[in-house]
Amino acid sequence: MTHLLLIIIYIAFISLGLPDALLGSAWPSIYPEFAVPVSYAGIISMIIALGTIFSSLQSDRLTVKYGTGKITAASVGMTAAALFGFSISHSFVALCLWAIPYGLGAGSVDASLNNYVALHYKSRHMSWLHCMWGIGASVGPYIMGAVLTGGMPWNNGYRVIAVLQVVLTAILVFSLPLWKSNHESVNLENSKETSEDTSKESTRVEKVDEQTGRKRKALSLSEIFSIPGAKAIMVSFFCYCAIEQTAGLWAASYLTLQKGLTAELAASFASMFFLGITAGRALSGFLTIRWNDRQMVRLGQGIIALGVVVMLLPFSSTFALIGLILIGLGCAPIYPCMLHATPEQFGADQSQAIIGVEMASAYVGTCVMPPLFGVIANAIGIGLLPIYILAILILMVVMFEKVKGGRSIVK
């Protein structure tokens, strides 16, 4: 049962990645049709991100009340509906409206699934699952490209992905007994600890947490922020996604404007950054068999630092490309291993709440830091990209080291 559920979770991660890069690949066809400026893609992305941040912050409350299986199925279903809504949209306003359920669905399922995997599976699965997400994110634009190349409108590309999400929703609904079975086994293992908790009074309604088998209440934001190390890990996630998204967004422009490559060649080389992340996560899964999560995060940070140094070398554009690939490889283990370390660092009874704010912080970093570099690049020069990444990396290293490790996972 456990292995079958893991297979379903792997499929879920591939499917979750499918729509993430669709907007970027379809936008060149969308904005002329709707007669809006090309920059309006940022508005849709911001709406999605805000919805994701909000639902990530609510993930603890929702998971305690409904359980991971139901939240995952409902969220994927909401995402499928939003993608179908995109496929029948004929105005920019309609896209903005459908972006709301898209973002709300994405945040809840992301936080709930990541916490479930962190609690119940080894670190290698977290790395490989995020590698599967990368594969899905790569396949999505390929599907859209095939649709457009075949002479069909962009709407059909969204419709294909929507159908795939509907299929996943059906699989998740039929798999609900598996989540329940695993929940009952966890409850049995924790019956002694749970019975001790029942003697404690609480001003809130407590439920048995599906993921830990212990009675607990959902934590408020003020309670989460008061947990030692919570603010530090939030900043760490903010910094990680700031590095990943800034490098990914500005790599091609850096290679073109700073290193003199043609736009076509720069775009091809910039994709190496994302290939580095995907391949690196596949490799990280094997490395976690030998090294723990904190060691893997530190390894990734060291490789990013090396990549920045290589980018700063005053040599040919080849060194800049190697540096970008190294930064991608360095990014690979950090996000999944920081997520997987959460139950150990904060306790299984608090991990869902912490992962919710971790992911919300990550999305804030995605929204804020790449545009901020755009302002800096416009005012000073795009050659500051390696320095910008290095400054964020230093902050991430300092804040991550403030988070104490070694706390035993409650099982």
C-alpha positions as CSV (number, residue, x, y, z in Angstrom):
1,M,0.0,0.0,0.0
2,T,2.8,2.4,1.0
3,H,4.6,1.8,-2.3
4,L,1.4,2.2,-4.4
5,L,0.7,5.5,-2.6
6,L,4.3,6.6,-3.3
7,I,3.8,5.9,-7.1
8,I,0.7,8.0,-7.0
9,I,2.6,10.8,-5.4
10,Y,5.3,10.6,-8.0
11,I,2.6,10.9,-10.7
12,A,1.1,13.8,-8.9
13,F,4.4,15.7,-8.9
14,I,4.9,15.2,-12.6
15,S,1.4,16.4,-13.2
16,L,1.8,19.4,-10.9
17,G,4.8,20.6,-13.0
18,L,2.9,20.4,-16.3
19,P,1.1,23.8,-16.1
20,D,3.8,25.8,-14.4
21,A,5.6,26.9,-17.6
22,L,2.5,27.0,-19.8
23,L,1.9,30.7,-19.5
24,G,5.4,31.7,-20.6
25,S,5.2,29.4,-23.7
26,A,1.7,30.4,-24.7
27,W,1.9,34.2,-24.0
28,P,3.5,35.2,-27.3
29,S,0.3,33.8,-28.9
30,I,-2.1,35.1,-26.2
31,Y,-1.2,38.8,-25.9
32,P,-1.7,39.8,-29.6
33,E,-5.0,38.0,-29.6
34,F,-6.2,40.0,-26.6
35,A,-4.6,43.2,-27.7
36,V,-2.7,43.7,-24.4
37,P,0.9,44.7,-23.7
38,V,3.4,41.9,-23.5
39,S,4.1,42.9,-19.9
40,Y,0.6,41.9,-18.8
41,A,1.8,38.3,-18.3
42,G,3.3,39.6,-15.1
43,I,-0.2,40.5,-13.8
44,I,-1.4,37.0,-14.3
45,S,1.7,35.5,-12.7
46,M,1.2,37.8,-9.7
47,I,-2.4,36.8,-9.2
48,I,-1.4,33.1,-9.3
49,A,1.5,33.8,-6.9
50,L,-0.8,35.7,-4.4
51,G,-3.3,32.9,-4.5
52,T,-0.5,30.3,-3.9
53,I,0.9,32.3,-1.0
54,F,-2.6,32.6,0.6
55,S,-3.4,28.9,0.3
56,S,0.1,27.8,1.5
57,L,-0.6,29.8,4.7
58,Q,-3.9,28.0,5.1
59,S,-2.5,24.5,4.4
60,D,-2.0,23.6,8.1
61,R,-5.6,24.4,9.0
62,L,-7.0,22.6,6.0
63,T,-4.8,19.5,6.4
64,V,-5.8,19.1,10.0
65,K,-9.4,19.4,9.1
66,Y,-9.6,17.3,5.9
67,G,-6.4,15.3,5.6
68,T,-3.7,15.3,2.9
69,G,-5.5,13.0,0.5
70,K,-8.7,15.1,0.3
71,I,-6.8,18.3,0.1
72,T,-4.6,17.0,-2.7
73,A,-7.6,15.7,-4.7
74,A,-9.6,18.9,-4.2
75,S,-6.6,21.2,-5.1
76,V,-5.7,19.3,-8.2
77,G,-9.4,19.3,-9.2
78,M,-9.4,23.1,-8.7
79,T,-6.3,23.5,-10.8
80,A,-7.9,21.4,-13.6
81,A,-11.0,23.6,-13.6
82,A,-8.8,26.7,-13.8
83,L,-6.8,25.3,-16.7
84,F,-10.0,24.4,-18.5
85,G,-11.1,28.0,-17.8
86,F,-7.9,29.3,-19.4
87,S,-8.7,27.1,-22.5
88,I,-12.2,28.8,-23.0
89,S,-11.1,32.3,-22.2
90,H,-11.4,35.0,-24.8
91,S,-10.3,38.0,-22.8
92,F,-7.5,39.1,-20.5
93,V,-10.0,39.7,-17.7
94,A,-11.1,36.1,-18.0
95,L,-7.5,34.9,-17.6
96,C,-7.1,37.0,-14.5
97,L,-10.3,35.5,-13.0
98,W,-9.3,31.9,-13.7
99,A,-5.8,32.6,-12.3
100,I,-7.4,32.9,-8.8
101,P,-8.5,29.2,-8.4
102,Y,-5.3,28.2,-10.2
103,G,-3.1,29.8,-7.5
104,L,-5.3,28.7,-4.6
105,G,-5.2,25.1,-5.8
106,A,-1.4,25.1,-6.4
107,G,-0.5,26.3,-2.9
108,S,-2.5,23.9,-0.8
109,V,-1.5,20.8,-2.7
110,D,2.2,21.8,-2.8
111,A,2.4,22.4,1.0
112,S,0.4,19.3,2.0
113,L,2.2,16.9,-0.3
114,N,5.6,18.1,0.6
115,N,4.9,17.7,4.3
116,Y,3.5,14.3,3.8
117,V,6.6,13.1,1.9
118,A,8.9,14.8,4.5
119,L,7.1,12.8,7.3
120,H,6.7,9.4,5.6
121,Y,9.5,8.9,3.1
122,K,13.3,9.2,3.0
123,S,15.1,12.3,1.7
124,R,15.9,10.7,-1.6
125,H,12.3,10.5,-2.5
126,M,11.9,14.2,-1.9
127,S,14.7,15.0,-4.3
128,W,13.4,12.6,-6.9
129,L,9.9,13.9,-6.6
130,H,11.1,17.4,-7.2
131,C,13.0,16.1,-10.2
132,M,9.7,14.6,-11.5
133,W,8.2,18.1,-11.1
134,G,11.0,19.4,-13.3
135,I,10.2,16.9,-15.9
136,G,6.6,17.9,-15.8
137,A,7.5,21.6,-16.1
138,S,9.6,20.7,-19.1
139,V,6.9,18.6,-20.8
140,G,4.2,21.3,-20.4
141,P,5.9,23.8,-22.9
142,Y,6.6,20.9,-25.2
143,I,2.9,20.1,-25.4
144,M,2.0,23.7,-26.0
145,G,4.7,23.9,-28.7
146,A,3.3,20.8,-30.4
147,V,-0.2,22.3,-30.3
148,L,1.0,25.6,-31.8
149,T,3.2,24.0,-34.4
150,G,0.3,21.8,-35.5
151,G,-1.7,25.0,-36.3
152,M,-4.1,24.8,-33.4
153,P,-4.8,27.7,-31.1
154,W,-3.1,28.1,-27.7
155,N,-6.4,27.2,-26.0
156,N,-6.0,23.6,-27.0
157,G,-2.7,23.4,-25.2
158,Y,-4.3,24.4,-21.9
159,R,-7.2,22.0,-22.7
160,V,-4.8,19.0,-23.1
161,I,-3.1,19.8,-19.7
162,A,-6.6,20.3,-18.1
163,V,-7.6,16.8,-19.3
164,L,-4.4,15.3,-17.8
165,Q,-5.2,17.1,-14.5
166,V,-8.7,15.7,-14.5
167,V,-7.3,12.2,-14.9
168,L,-4.9,12.8,-12.0
169,T,-7.9,14.1,-9.9
170,A,-9.8,10.9,-10.6
171,I,-6.7,8.8,-9.6
172,L,-6.4,10.8,-6.4
173,V,-10.1,10.4,-5.5
174,F,-9.8,6.6,-6.0
175,S,-6.6,6.5,-3.9
176,L,-8.3,8.1,-0.8
177,P,-8.5,4.7,0.9
178,L,-4.7,4.4,0.7
179,W,-4.2,7.7,2.5
180,K,-6.7,6.6,5.1
181,S,-5.0,3.2,5.5
182,N,-1.6,4.9,6.1
183,H,-3.3,7.3,8.5
184,E,-4.7,4.4,10.6
185,S,-1.3,2.7,10.7
186,V,0.3,5.9,11.9
187,N,-2.4,6.3,14.6
188,L,-1.7,2.8,15.8
189,E,2.0,3.5,16.2
190,N,1.3,6.7,18.1
191,S,-1.6,5.5,20.3
192,K,0.4,5.9,23.5
193,E,1.5,9.4,22.7
194,T,-2.0,10.3,21.5
195,S,-3.6,9.1,24.7
196,E,-1.3,11.3,26.7
197,D,-2.4,14.3,24.6
198,T,-6.1,13.7,25.3
199,S,-5.6,14.6,29.0
200,K,-4.6,18.1,28.0
201,E,-7.3,20.8,27.7
202,S,-7.4,23.2,24.7
203,T,-9.5,26.2,23.9
204,R,-9.7,25.0,20.3
205,V,-11.1,21.9,18.7
206,E,-8.3,19.3,18.2
207,K,-8.3,16.6,15.6
208,V,-6.0,13.6,15.1
209,D,-3.6,14.7,12.5
210,E,-3.6,12.3,9.5
211,Q,0.1,12.8,9.0
212,T,1.4,12.3,12.5
213,G,-1.4,10.3,14.2
214,R,-1.3,12.8,17.1
215,K,-4.0,15.1,18.4
216,R,-3.2,18.7,17.7
217,K,-4.7,22.0,16.7
218,A,-3.9,24.1,13.7
219,L,-1.4,26.9,14.5
220,S,-2.1,30.6,14.0
221,L,0.5,32.7,12.1
222,S,1.5,34.4,15.4
223,E,2.1,31.0,17.0
224,I,4.1,29.8,14.0
225,F,6.3,32.9,14.0
226,S,7.0,32.4,17.7
227,I,8.5,29.0,17.1
228,P,12.3,29.2,17.5
229,G,13.9,29.1,14.1
230,A,10.7,29.7,12.1
231,K,11.7,33.2,10.9
232,A,15.2,32.0,10.0
233,I,13.9,29.1,7.8
234,M,11.3,31.4,6.2
235,V,14.1,33.8,5.1
236,S,16.1,30.8,3.9
237,F,13.3,29.7,1.6
238,F,12.8,33.3,0.5
239,C,16.5,33.5,-0.5
240,Y,16.6,30.1,-2.2
241,C,13.7,30.9,-4.6
242,A,15.1,34.4,-5.1
243,I,18.3,32.9,-6.4
244,E,16.6,30.2,-8.5
245,Q,14.1,32.5,-10.1
246,T,16.5,35.5,-10.6
247,A,19.1,33.3,-12.3
248,G,16.5,31.6,-14.4
249,L,14.8,34.9,-15.5
250,W,17.9,36.9,-16.2
251,A,20.4,34.3,-17.4
252,A,19.7,34.8,-21.1
253,S,19.8,38.6,-20.8
254,Y,23.1,38.4,-18.9
255,L,24.7,36.2,-21.6
256,T,23.5,38.5,-24.3
257,L,24.2,41.9,-22.8
258,Q,27.2,41.1,-20.7
259,K,28.9,38.3,-22.6
260,G,27.9,39.2,-26.2
261,L,26.0,36.1,-27.2
262,T,23.2,36.2,-29.7
263,A,19.7,36.1,-28.3
264,E,19.0,32.7,-29.8
265,L,22.3,31.1,-28.5
266,A,21.8,32.8,-25.1
267,A,18.3,31.3,-24.8
268,S,19.6,27.8,-25.6
269,F,22.4,28.2,-23.0
270,A,20.1,29.6,-20.3
271,S,18.0,26.4,-20.5
272,M,21.1,24.6,-19.2
273,F,20.4,26.2,-15.8
274,F,17.1,24.4,-15.5
275,L,18.6,21.2,-16.9
276,G,21.2,21.5,-14.1
277,I,18.5,21.7,-11.5
278,T,16.6,18.7,-12.9
279,A,19.6,16.5,-13.4
280,G,21.1,17.6,-10.0
281,R,17.9,16.5,-8.2
282,A,18.1,13.1,-9.8
283,L,21.7,12.9,-8.6
284,S,20.9,14.3,-5.1
285,G,18.5,11.5,-4.5
286,F,21.4,9.1,-4.5
287,L,23.7,11.4,-2.5
288,T,21.1,11.6,0.3
289,I,21.7,7.9,0.9
290,R,25.1,8.9,2.3
291,W,24.6,12.5,3.5
292,N,21.9,14.0,5.6
293,D,19.7,17.0,4.6
294,R,21.8,19.7,6.3
295,Q,24.9,18.4,4.6
296,M,23.1,18.4,1.2
297,V,21.9,22.0,1.7
298,R,25.5,23.1,2.6
299,L,26.8,21.2,-0.4
300,G,24.4,23.0,-2.7
301,Q,25.2,26.4,-1.2
302,G,28.9,25.7,-1.8
303,I,28.3,24.7,-5.4
304,I,26.3,27.9,-6.0
305,A,29.2,30.0,-4.5
306,L,31.6,28.2,-6.9
307,G,29.3,29.0,-9.8
308,V,29.2,32.7,-8.9
309,V,33.0,32.8,-8.7
310,V,33.2,31.2,-12.2
311,M,30.7,33.7,-13.6
312,L,32.9,36.5,-12.2
313,L,36.0,35.3,-13.9
314,P,37.0,37.8,-16.7
315,F,37.2,35.2,-19.4
316,S,35.0,34.0,-22.3
317,S,31.3,33.4,-22.3
318,T,32.0,29.7,-21.8
319,F,32.9,30.4,-18.2
320,A,29.7,32.3,-17.7
321,L,27.8,29.3,-19.0
322,I,29.7,26.9,-16.8
323,G,28.9,29.2,-13.8
324,L,25.2,29.1,-14.6
325,I,25.2,25.3,-14.9
326,L,27.0,25.1,-11.5
327,I,24.4,27.4,-9.9
328,G,21.7,25.2,-11.3
329,L,23.4,22.1,-9.9
330,G,23.8,23.9,-6.6
331,C,20.2,24.8,-6.4
332,A,19.1,21.2,-7.0
333,P,19.4,19.7,-3.4
334,I,18.6,22.8,-1.4
335,Y,14.8,23.1,-1.8
336,P,13.8,19.4,-1.4
337,C,16.3,18.9,1.4
338,M,15.3,21.9,3.4
339,L,11.7,20.7,3.1
340,H,12.5,17.2,4.1
341,A,14.5,18.5,7.1
342,T,11.5,20.4,8.5
343,P,10.0,17.6,10.6
344,E,13.4,16.9,12.2
345,Q,14.1,20.6,12.9
346,F,10.7,21.6,14.1
347,G,8.9,18.3,15.1
348,A,6.3,16.4,13.1
349,D,3.5,18.0,15.0
350,Q,4.5,21.4,13.7
351,S,5.9,20.6,10.3
352,Q,2.8,21.2,8.3
353,A,2.4,24.7,9.7
354,I,6.1,25.4,9.1
355,I,6.1,24.0,5.6
356,G,3.1,26.2,4.8
357,V,4.9,29.4,5.7
358,E,8.2,28.1,4.1
359,M,6.4,27.8,0.8
360,A,4.6,31.1,1.2
361,S,8.0,32.7,1.8
362,A,9.5,31.0,-1.2
363,Y,6.7,32.4,-3.4
364,V,7.3,35.9,-2.0
365,G,10.9,35.6,-2.9
366,T,9.9,34.5,-6.4
367,C,7.6,37.5,-6.8
368,V,9.9,40.2,-5.3
369,M,13.5,39.5,-6.0
370,P,13.7,38.9,-9.8
371,P,11.8,42.2,-10.6
372,L,14.0,44.0,-8.1
373,F,17.1,42.9,-10.0
374,G,15.5,44.2,-13.1
375,V,15.3,47.6,-11.6
376,I,19.0,47.4,-10.5
377,A,20.1,46.1,-13.9
378,N,18.3,49.0,-15.6
379,A,19.8,51.5,-13.3
380,I,23.4,50.2,-13.0
381,G,24.0,47.2,-15.3
382,I,23.1,43.6,-15.8
383,G,26.7,42.6,-15.0
384,L,25.8,42.8,-11.3
385,L,23.8,39.5,-11.6
386,P,26.5,37.3,-10.0
387,I,27.0,39.8,-7.2
388,Y,23.2,40.0,-6.6
389,I,23.1,36.2,-6.4
390,L,26.1,36.1,-4.1
391,A,24.5,38.6,-1.7
392,I,21.3,36.6,-1.4
393,L,23.3,33.4,-1.0
394,I,25.3,34.8,1.9
395,L,22.0,35.8,3.7
396,M,20.6,32.3,3.1
397,V,23.7,30.6,4.5
398,V,23.6,32.8,7.6
399,M,19.9,32.3,8.2
400,F,19.9,28.5,7.6
401,E,22.7,28.0,10.1
402,K,20.5,29.7,12.7
403,V,18.0,26.9,12.4
404,K,18.9,24.2,14.9
405,G,19.0,20.6,13.6
406,G,18.8,17.3,15.2
407,R,15.4,17.2,16.7
408,S,13.9,13.8,16.6
409,I,10.9,13.2,14.3
410,V,7.8,12.3,16.3
411,K,6.4,9.0,15.0
